[in-house]
Amino acid sequence: FNTLICKQTNVWLGGYQAILWDMSVNQYNFYLDEMIKHWNCYVISELERRGHSPWMISMDTLFDSD
């Protein structure tokens, strides 16, 4: 478990505290999920722009029924 990543994530989320404060649990979970997906797309595009080759595990591999 990477505690440094957790600390960085908490700092990042702190910037959205005013928005998140008044949300219901369902709204918060949805918003957080969308923000994380947006951030992940940004990180992947930045890595590709810098010449790196990030890869993603396919859904079939993650949820193989075998």
C-alpha positions in Angstrom: 0.0 0.0 0.0 1.5 3.3 -1.1 1.0 5.9 1.7 2.6 8.7 -0.4 0.0 8.2 -3.1 -2.7 8.4 -0.4 -1.3 11.7 0.9 -1.1 13.2 -2.5 -4.6 12.1 -3.3 -5.9 13.7 -0.1 -4.1 16.9 -0.9 -5.6 16.8 -4.5 -9.1 16.2 -3.1 -8.7 19.0 -0.5 -8.8 21.4 -3.5 -12.4 20.2 -4.1 -13.5 20.3 -0.4 -15.9 23.2 -0.9 -17.7 21.3 -3.7 -17.7 17.9 -1.9 -18.8 19.2 1.5 -22.5 19.6 0.7 -22.9 16.4 -1.4 -24.9 13.3 -0.4 -23.0 10.0 -0.2 -24.2 9.0 -3.7 -23.3 12.3 -5.3 -19.9 12.3 -3.6 -19.1 8.7 -4.8 -20.2 9.6 -8.4 -18.3 12.8 -8.4 -15.2 11.2 -7.0 -15.4 8.3 -9.6 -15.7 10.8 -12.4 -12.8 13.0 -11.2 -10.5 9.9 -10.8 -11.4 8.8 -14.4 -10.7 12.3 -15.7 -7.4 12.4 -13.8 -6.4 9.0 -15.1 -7.1 10.0 -18.7 -5.0 13.1 -18.2 -2.1 11.1 -16.7 -2.2 8.6 -19.6 -2.2 11.4 -22.2 0.8 13.1 -20.5 2.7 9.9 -20.4 2.1 9.3 -24.1 3.0 12.9 -24.9 6.3 12.3 -23.2 7.0 9.2 -25.2 6.1 6.6 -22.6 3.9 3.7 -23.4 1.3 3.3 -20.6 -0.9 0.2 -20.9 -4.2 -0.8 -19.4 -5.4 -4.2 -18.4 -8.4 -5.2 -20.5 -11.8 -5.7 -18.9 -11.8 -9.3 -20.2 -8.6 -10.0 -18.3 -9.9 -8.5 -15.1 -13.3 -10.2 -15.2 -12.5 -13.4 -17.0 -15.3 -16.0 -16.2 -12.8 -18.9 -16.3 
